[in-house]
Amino acid sequence: MTYAIDHIGLLVTNDVESGDGPLGVRRDVALVIDGGRVAAIEPAGVHADDGVDAGGRCVMPGFVDSHTHLVFAGDRSDEFVARMAGAPYRAGGITTTVDATRAASDDELTRLLDVRVAESRRNGITTTEIKSGYGLTVDHEARLLRVAGAATTETTFLGAHVVPAEYAGRPDDYVELVRTSMLDAVAGSCRWVDAFCEVGAFDADQCRAILTAASGRGLGTRLHANQLGHGPGVQLAVELGCASADHCTYLTDADIEALAGSSTVATFLPATDFSTRQPYPDARRVIDAGATVALATNCNPGSSYTSSMSFCIALAVRDMHMTIEEAVLAATVGGAAALRRPDLGRLSVGSRADAILLDAPSYTHLVYRPGMPLIARVWQA
């Protein structure tokens, strides 16, 4: 049975061979879907078994959010208020969420996750990566991944989020637990393994040990890198062939050169820099060097409690020196690249039919009208 989104005023395909300009745009067309994939792009007025009239508005690929921490309990709004009053952001606040998450039941975590995923969908996010990392014991990390796995196939084990209180003063012992018993327990329920390479979390050698063990089990790797200052994270991510290095707030010329010469995606999380009052990364330097970039929300309770990719796009254009087209690509095909999912982030023939209808004539309104509820409808496959 065919389904058509008809009378599209402006279609963003993200495929330069399917249309004009860097976003491969088409005008006055219909998007024909069959079996969950794009079957054709036809002139407006096409016949199909079912469908909807876009009324001349803009249709574009659904957002691909390649970095979130959606499975958690508790609230850290007081911490945010303190930052707004001048307190610095530190990685140690994660332990507050760990305590609340450990105390929550599976049913409660599932209920909270369902609410957050639904919110993400309303914001146009059609693919979501979800990390563990608020359990930090073998059993708790395994259950967080079970909960996450009911919502997405893009699950990430982040046992190396912070050293838990019971291992205070013994970080290497905890790393050994992560790279052995924890990985043994979760290897069948995650696609990715991540680590937080930062002062106050884990150093380069500790992250290397964990990610190397993950690769040995056939799992993909990613890395929190260079968030709070210059450090070894980006170089380590490239060295290990990680799919992405995430945050990338502080980059040296050598870091940018390494990213540009690799397949590791530089994933920017501008809502985090907004919330923590960190400087915004200069994406212009990274893009001009030839590296692949992505935008993600980093939705979490401590440093970026938002699921609005539109907000991230607006920040990237205003404060990170990206063009609107670059930001749209980063939030769609960039996120797909960070997840090694070439079937996502496009609306060309054969692509998975994840699409959003904007209540606007053009994607430029995502930046032109920041903060407005412009996502009128969302389709997944």
QUIPE-V540553 format. One record per pair of residues at least 12 apart in sequence whose C-alpha atoms are under 7 Angstrom apart, sorted by sequence separation. I is the first residue (numbers start at 1). J is the second residue. D is the distance in Angstrom with one decimal. If there is no record, write none. Layout:
I;J;D
I;J;D
This chain:
12;24;6.1
13;25;6.0
29;41;6.7
30;42;5.2
132;144;5.6
195;207;6.0
297;309;6.1
333;345;4.4
12;25;4.6
29;42;5.6
30;43;5.8
132;145;6.0
296;309;6.9
332;345;4.4
333;346;6.8
11;25;5.4
12;26;6.7
29;43;4.4
30;44;4.9
223;237;6.2
313;327;5.5
360;374;6.8
10;25;6.6
11;26;5.0
28;43;6.4
29;44;4.2
297;312;6.7
313;328;6.8
359;374;5.0
10;26;5.8
11;27;6.1
28;44;5.6
30;46;6.5
358;374;5.4
359;375;6.2
10;27;4.6
358;375;4.9
359;376;5.4
9;27;5.3
10;28;6.5
130;148;6.3
141;159;6.8
160;178;6.9
193;211;6.8
248;266;6.6
357;375;6.1
358;376;5.3
8;27;6.9
9;28;4.7
159;178;6.1
245;264;6.6
248;267;7.0
356;375;6.8
357;376;5.4
8;28;5.3
9;29;6.9
222;242;4.9
225;245;5.7
227;247;5.3
230;250;5.3
235;255;6.2
238;258;6.7
244;264;4.8
245;265;6.2
246;266;6.1
247;267;6.0
248;268;6.3
357;377;5.1
7;28;5.9
8;29;5.3
193;214;6.5
221;242;4.9
222;243;5.5
223;244;6.5
224;245;6.0
225;246;5.6
226;247;6.4
227;248;5.9
229;250;5.6
230;251;6.5
234;255;6.2
238;259;6.7
243;264;4.9
244;265;4.4
245;266;5.3
246;267;4.6
247;268;5.0
356;377;5.7
357;378;6.5
7;29;5.8
8;30;5.9
221;243;6.1
222;244;5.0
223;245;5.1
224;246;4.8
225;247;6.0
226;248;5.1
227;249;5.2
242;264;5.8
243;265;6.2
244;266;5.9
245;267;6.0
246;268;6.1
247;269;5.5
356;378;4.5
6;29;6.6
7;30;5.8
74;97;6.0
129;152;6.9
136;159;5.5
222;245;6.1
223;246;6.1
224;247;6.4
225;248;5.9
226;249;5.9
227;250;6.5
235;258;6.7
241;264;6.5
244;267;6.4
355;378;6.0
356;379;6.3
6;30;4.2
73;97;6.6
128;152;6.6
130;154;6.5
131;155;5.9
132;156;6.3
133;157;6.9
226;250;5.5
238;262;6.5
355;379;5.1
5;30;5.5
6;31;6.4
72;97;6.9
129;154;4.7
130;155;5.1
131;156;4.4
132;157;5.3
133;158;4.5
354;379;5.4
355;380;6.7
4;30;6.3
5;31;5.1
74;100;5.2
128;154;6.8
129;155;5.8
130;156;6.1
131;157;5.8
132;158;5.2
133;159;5.0
193;219;6.8
238;264;6.0
266;292;6.3
267;293;5.6
268;294;6.1
269;295;6.0
271;297;6.4
272;298;7.0
354;380;4.5
4;31;5.5
5;32;6.6
73;100;5.4
74;101;6.9
131;158;6.1
132;159;7.0
192;219;5.6
193;220;6.3
194;221;5.9
196;223;6.4
197;224;5.8
198;225;7.0
265;292;5.1
266;293;4.7
267;294;4.5
268;295;5.0
269;296;5.4
276;303;6.2
353;380;6.3
354;381;5.2
4;32;4.4
73;101;4.7
133;161;5.5
136;164;6.5
191;219;5.9
192;220;4.6
193;221;4.9
194;222;4.9
195;223;5.3
196;224;4.7
197;225;5.6
204;232;6.3
265;293;5.4
266;294;6.2
267;295;5.6
268;296;6.5
269;297;5.9
275;303;5.8
353;381;4.4
3;32;5.8
4;33;6.0
72;101;5.3
191;220;6.2
192;221;5.4
193;222;6.3
194;223;5.1
195;224;6.0
196;225;6.9
204;233;6.7
260;289;5.9
265;294;6.8
267;296;6.9
269;298;6.2
275;304;6.0
352;381;5.7
2;32;6.7
3;33;5.0
256;286;5.9
260;290;5.2
2;33;5.7
3;34;6.4
73;104;6.6
175;206;6.5
179;210;5.0
249;280;6.3
250;281;6.6
260;291;4.0
272;303;5.4
2;34;4.9
178;210;6.9
249;281;4.6
259;291;5.7
272;304;4.8
1;34;6.3
101;134;6.3
102;135;5.9
157;190;6.2
248;281;6.8
271;304;5.7
101;135;6.7
156;190;5.5
161;195;6.0
179;213;6.0
155;190;4.9
156;191;6.0
157;192;6.2
158;193;6.1
160;195;4.8
161;196;5.4
295;330;5.2
296;331;6.6
73;109;6.7
98;134;4.4
155;191;5.6
156;192;4.4
157;193;4.7
158;194;5.0
160;196;6.2
197;233;5.7
284;320;6.9
294;330;4.1
295;331;4.8
7;44;4.9
72;109;6.5
97;134;6.4
98;135;5.7
110;147;6.1
154;191;6.2
155;192;6.3
156;193;5.3
157;194;6.1
158;195;5.8
283;320;5.4
284;321;5.5
293;330;5.8
294;331;5.9
6;44;5.8
7;45;6.6
71;109;6.4
102;140;6.8
156;194;6.6
163;201;6.6
282;320;5.1
283;321;6.2
284;322;6.0
6;45;6.5
162;201;4.9
280;319;6.5
281;320;6.0
282;321;6.6
283;322;6.4
6;46;7.0
161;201;6.7
280;320;6.1
294;334;4.2
295;335;6.5
324;364;6.6
271;312;5.9
293;334;5.6
294;335;5.1
71;113;5.7
270;312;5.9
292;334;6.9
70;113;6.2
138;181;6.9
142;185;6.4
146;189;6.7
4;48;5.9
138;182;4.9
142;186;5.5
145;189;6.4
294;338;7.0
3;48;5.7
145;190;6.8
270;315;6.4
2;48;5.4
3;49;6.0
4;50;6.4
5;51;5.6
6;52;6.2
7;53;5.8
8;54;5.3
70;116;6.9
270;316;6.6
2;49;5.2
3;50;4.7
4;51;4.5
5;52;5.1
6;53;4.9
7;54;5.4
8;55;6.6
9;56;3.9
10;57;6.5
11;58;5.8
12;59;6.3
13;60;6.6
138;185;6.8
1;49;6.0
2;50;6.5
3;51;4.8
4;52;6.5
5;53;5.9
6;54;5.8
7;55;5.7
8;56;4.9
9;57;5.0
10;58;4.7
11;59;5.0
12;60;4.6
13;61;6.9
5;54;6.3
7;56;5.5
8;57;5.7
9;58;5.7
10;59;6.4
11;60;5.9
12;61;6.9
8;58;6.1
8;59;6.6
314;366;6.8
314;367;4.7
313;367;6.9
310;366;5.8
314;370;6.5
311;370;6.7
65;125;6.5
70;130;6.0
311;371;6.6
63;124;5.9
64;125;5.9
68;129;6.0
69;130;5.5
71;132;6.7
62;124;5.7
63;125;4.4
64;126;6.2
65;127;6.1
66;128;6.1
67;129;5.6
68;130;5.1
69;131;5.0
72;134;6.6
62;125;5.6
63;126;5.8
64;127;4.9
65;128;4.9
66;129;5.0
67;130;6.8
68;131;6.2
69;132;6.7
62;126;5.2
63;127;6.9
64;128;6.3
65;129;6.2
95;164;6.9
71;144;6.6
265;338;5.6
71;148;6.7
244;338;5.5
243;338;5.6
243;339;6.8
92;200;6.8
91;200;5.9
91;201;6.7
123;307;6.9
123;308;5.7
123;309;6.9
89;276;5.9
120;307;5.4
83;276;6.8
76;301;6.0
75;301;6.5
76;302;5.8
126;354;6.3
67;296;5.6
68;297;6.6
69;298;6.6
70;299;6.5
66;296;5.7
67;297;6.5
68;298;4.4
69;299;5.8
70;300;6.2
65;296;5.0
67;298;5.1
68;299;4.9
69;300;5.1
65;297;6.5
68;300;6.6
124;356;6.0
124;375;6.2
123;375;6.2
122;375;6.9
124;378;6.1
126;380;6.1
64;331;6.1
63;331;5.6
64;332;5.1
63;332;4.9
66;335;5.3
62;332;6.8
65;335;6.0
61;332;6.8
64;335;5.1
64;336;6.1
66;338;6.5
66;339;6.4
64;345;6.6
63;345;6.8
62;345;6.5
61;345;5.5
61;346;5.6
61;347;5.9
62;354;5.2
61;354;5.9
62;355;4.6
61;355;4.4
62;356;5.4
60;355;5.7
61;356;6.1
59;355;6.8
60;356;5.5
59;356;5.7
60;357;6.7
59;357;4.6
58;357;6.0
59;358;6.1
58;358;5.4
57;358;6.4
23;325;6.7
57;359;6.4
58;360;6.1
57;360;5.5
58;361;5.0
57;361;4.5
58;362;5.2
56;361;6.8
58;363;6.7
38;347;6.5
40;349;5.7
38;348;6.5
39;349;5.5
38;349;4.9
39;350;6.2
38;350;5.2
37;350;5.7
38;351;5.6
37;351;5.5
38;352;6.4
37;352;4.4
38;353;5.4
36;352;6.2
37;353;4.6
36;353;5.6
33;353;6.8
18;348;6.4
15;346;6.7
14;346;5.2
13;346;5.4
14;347;6.7
15;348;6.3
13;347;4.4
13;348;5.6
37;381;6.2
36;381;4.1
10;361;6.8
9;361;6.7
10;362;6.4
